[in-house]
């Protein structure tokens, strides 16, 4: 395989990963609290000759998450909670703490406040938030205090991290990290609203079209290079 084909293939490989990221973003455009991702690439220089000649390849470094806030949409549901500003709700699932901006909560049969996936929502002391059977008229203030007609029940714990990119996806809108959480500042809780995905549909669709066109161009380059090699071999092997 020629150097030209190898460079084109490295480009195609990076584009394939970029297409996967874009497709996942599009698939989660309607997912509450979803944060889109962007691929990261770099130039990788490889020395191919003793005279120092180098060839530029495409290196796929991974992805970076878009941590900008998504739009808040009114639902009117008492247990729907949005975060205005940075931060994540703290939840417990399977014995480990996870973090999410998806505030679509509900109450299970034990009276615990849980996410739509069954993770238990934590208070400021990392304890479950539990309602008594006779409690009603749930109110969640902008500072995260949860009250019912029986008075104050708990306060939602909302945290952030020094490096929000160093968080591992657990599902579409859950994250795990070993970093020490920091209490989020300048953050407000909005009851009766949910944060939508921060993926912009038209932007992501345009990006996908550009990726497909670039992939086709790289494929065309490989085909042209193969045709050139075939023609060269045919000429050089002709009998005179």
C-alpha positions as CSV (number, residue, x, y, z in Angstrom):
1,X,0.0,0.0,0.0
2,X,1.4,3.5,-1.0
3,X,1.8,6.3,1.4
4,X,-1.0,8.2,-0.3
5,X,-3.4,5.4,0.4
6,X,-2.2,5.1,4.0
7,X,-2.8,8.8,4.7
8,X,-6.2,8.6,3.1
9,X,-7.1,5.5,5.2
10,X,-6.0,7.3,8.4
11,X,-8.3,10.2,7.4
12,X,-11.2,7.8,6.7
13,X,-10.7,6.1,10.1
14,X,-10.9,9.4,11.9
15,X,-13.9,10.4,9.9
16,X,-15.6,7.1,10.7
17,X,-15.2,7.8,14.5
18,X,-16.4,11.4,13.9
19,X,-19.5,10.0,12.1
20,X,-20.2,7.8,15.1
21,X,-20.1,10.8,17.5
22,X,-22.4,12.8,15.3
23,X,-24.8,10.0,14.9
24,X,-24.9,9.5,18.7
25,X,-25.5,13.2,19.2
26,X,-28.4,13.1,16.7
27,X,-29.9,10.0,18.3
28,X,-30.0,11.9,21.7
29,X,-31.4,15.2,20.5
30,X,-34.5,14.5,22.6
31,X,-32.8,13.0,25.6
32,X,-33.2,15.1,28.8
33,X,-30.0,16.5,30.1
34,X,-27.9,15.1,27.3
35,X,-24.6,16.8,26.5
36,X,-23.2,16.4,23.0
37,X,-19.7,15.5,22.1
38,X,-17.1,16.6,19.6
39,X,-14.2,14.6,18.2
40,X,-10.6,15.8,18.7
41,X,-7.9,15.3,16.1
42,X,-4.3,16.1,15.7
43,X,-1.6,15.8,13.1
44,X,0.8,12.9,13.5
45,X,4.1,13.2,11.6
46,X,5.9,10.0,10.7
47,X,9.4,9.9,9.3
48,X,9.6,7.7,6.2
49,X,13.0,8.4,4.8
50,X,16.5,8.7,6.2
51,X,16.8,12.2,4.8
52,X,14.1,13.3,7.3
53,X,11.1,13.3,5.0
54,X,7.9,13.1,7.1
55,X,4.3,12.2,6.2
56,X,1.4,13.8,7.9
57,X,-1.3,11.4,9.2
58,X,-4.6,12.0,11.0
59,X,-4.5,11.0,14.7
60,X,-7.8,10.5,16.6
61,X,-7.4,11.8,20.2
62,X,-10.9,11.1,21.4
63,X,-13.9,13.3,22.2
64,X,-14.6,16.4,24.2
65,X,-18.0,16.9,25.8
66,X,-20.0,20.1,25.3
67,X,-20.8,21.2,28.8
68,X,-22.9,24.2,27.8
69,X,-26.4,24.2,29.3
70,X,-29.3,23.0,27.2
71,X,-32.6,24.8,26.9
72,X,-35.0,24.6,29.9
73,X,-38.6,23.5,28.9
74,X,-41.7,23.9,31.0
75,X,-43.4,20.7,31.9
76,X,-45.5,21.7,35.0
77,X,-44.7,18.4,36.6
78,X,-43.9,18.8,40.3
79,X,-41.1,16.3,40.3
80,X,-39.4,17.7,37.1
81,X,-36.4,19.7,38.1
82,X,-34.0,21.7,36.0
83,X,-30.6,23.2,36.8
84,X,-29.9,26.8,35.9
85,X,-26.2,27.2,35.7
86,X,-23.4,24.6,36.1
87,X,-23.7,21.5,38.3
88,X,-25.0,17.9,38.5
89,X,-27.5,16.2,40.7
90,X,-25.9,13.5,42.9
91,X,-27.6,10.0,42.6
92,X,-26.7,6.6,43.8
93,X,-27.1,3.5,41.7
94,X,-25.7,0.0,42.3
95,X,-23.6,1.2,45.3
96,X,-21.8,4.0,43.5
97,X,-22.4,7.8,43.2
98,X,-23.3,9.1,39.7
99,X,-24.0,12.6,38.5
100,X,-26.6,13.8,36.1
101,X,-28.4,17.0,34.8
102,X,-31.5,14.9,34.0
103,X,-34.0,16.0,36.7
104,X,-36.9,13.9,35.6
105,X,-37.7,12.5,39.0
106,X,-40.4,10.3,40.5
107,X,-41.2,8.7,43.9
108,X,-40.9,4.9,44.2
109,X,-43.0,2.5,46.3
110,X,-40.7,3.1,49.3
111,X,-41.2,6.9,49.1
112,X,-37.7,7.6,47.8
113,X,-37.0,10.2,45.2
114,X,-35.5,8.5,42.2
115,X,-34.6,9.2,38.6
116,X,-36.5,7.7,35.6
117,X,-33.8,4.9,35.5
118,X,-34.3,4.1,39.2
119,X,-31.2,5.8,40.6
120,X,-31.8,7.2,44.1
121,X,-31.5,11.0,44.4
122,X,-29.2,12.2,47.2
123,X,-29.5,15.1,49.7
124,X,-26.6,17.3,51.0
125,X,-25.6,14.6,53.4
126,X,-25.6,11.9,50.6
127,X,-28.7,10.3,52.1
128,X,-31.7,9.3,50.0
129,X,-34.6,11.8,49.9
130,X,-37.6,10.0,51.3
131,X,-41.3,11.1,51.5
132,X,-43.8,9.8,54.0
133,X,-47.0,8.3,52.6
134,X,-49.1,11.2,54.0
135,X,-47.0,14.0,52.4
136,X,-48.2,16.0,49.5
137,X,-47.8,19.4,47.9
138,X,-44.1,18.9,47.1
139,X,-42.3,22.2,46.6
140,X,-38.7,22.6,45.5
141,X,-37.2,26.1,46.0
142,X,-34.5,27.7,43.8
143,X,-31.9,26.8,46.4
144,X,-32.8,23.1,46.2
145,X,-34.8,22.8,49.5
146,X,-37.5,20.2,49.3
147,X,-40.6,20.9,51.3
148,X,-44.0,19.4,51.7
149,X,-47.1,20.3,53.8
150,X,-45.2,18.7,56.7
151,X,-42.3,21.1,56.4
152,X,-38.7,20.9,55.1
153,X,-37.7,17.4,54.0
154,X,-34.2,17.7,52.5
155,X,-32.0,19.8,50.2
156,X,-30.9,18.5,46.8
157,X,-27.1,18.1,46.5
158,X,-25.8,19.8,43.4
159,X,-22.0,19.5,42.7
160,X,-19.5,20.3,40.0
161,X,-15.9,19.3,39.3
162,X,-12.5,20.9,38.5
163,X,-12.3,18.9,35.2
164,X,-15.8,18.2,33.8
165,X,-14.2,16.5,30.8
166,X,-12.8,13.8,33.1
167,X,-16.2,12.2,33.6
168,X,-17.1,8.8,32.2
169,X,-20.5,8.3,30.5
170,X,-22.9,5.9,32.2
171,X,-25.8,5.8,29.8
172,X,-27.1,8.8,27.9
173,X,-27.1,11.4,30.7
174,X,-25.3,9.8,33.7
175,X,-21.7,10.3,34.5
176,X,-19.1,8.7,36.8
177,X,-15.8,10.3,38.1
178,X,-13.3,9.6,40.8
179,X,-12.8,13.4,41.3
180,X,-13.8,15.0,44.6
181,X,-17.0,16.9,44.0
182,X,-17.3,20.6,44.7
183,X,-20.5,22.2,45.8
184,X,-21.8,24.2,42.8
185,X,-22.1,27.9,43.2
186,X,-24.3,30.4,41.4
187,X,-26.7,27.6,40.5
188,X,-30.5,27.7,40.7
189,X,-33.0,24.8,40.8
190,X,-36.1,25.3,38.7
191,X,-39.2,23.2,39.6
192,X,-41.5,22.1,36.8
193,X,-38.9,22.4,34.1
194,X,-36.5,20.0,32.4
195,X,-33.2,20.7,30.6
196,X,-33.2,19.5,27.1
197,X,-30.3,18.2,25.1
198,X,-27.8,20.8,24.1
199,X,-27.4,19.3,20.6
200,X,-28.5,21.7,17.9
201,X,-30.2,19.7,15.2
202,X,-29.3,21.8,12.2
203,X,-25.7,22.1,13.2
204,X,-25.3,18.3,13.8
205,X,-27.0,17.4,10.5
206,X,-24.8,19.8,8.6
207,X,-21.7,18.3,10.3
208,X,-22.8,14.8,9.3
209,X,-23.2,15.8,5.7
210,X,-19.7,17.4,5.7
211,X,-18.3,14.2,7.2
212,X,-19.9,12.0,4.6
213,X,-18.6,14.2,1.8
214,X,-15.1,14.1,3.2
215,X,-15.2,10.4,3.6
216,X,-16.3,10.0,-0.1
217,X,-13.4,12.3,-1.2
218,X,-10.9,10.1,0.7
219,X,-12.4,7.0,-0.9
220,X,-12.0,8.6,-4.3
221,X,-8.4,9.5,-3.6
222,X,-7.7,5.8,-2.7
223,X,-9.4,4.6,-5.9
224,X,-7.4,7.1,-8.0
225,X,-4.1,6.0,-6.4
226,X,-4.9,2.3,-7.0
227,X,-5.7,3.1,-10.7
228,X,-2.4,5.0,-11.0
229,X,-0.5,2.0,-9.5
230,X,-2.2,-0.4,-11.9
231,X,-1.4,1.7,-14.9
232,X,2.2,2.1,-13.8
233,X,2.6,-1.6,-13.3
234,X,1.1,-2.2,-16.8
235,X,3.5,0.2,-18.4
236,X,6.6,-1.1,-16.6
237,X,5.9,-4.7,-17.4
238,X,5.2,-4.4,-21.1
239,X,7.6,-6.2,-23.4
240,X,9.4,-4.0,-25.9
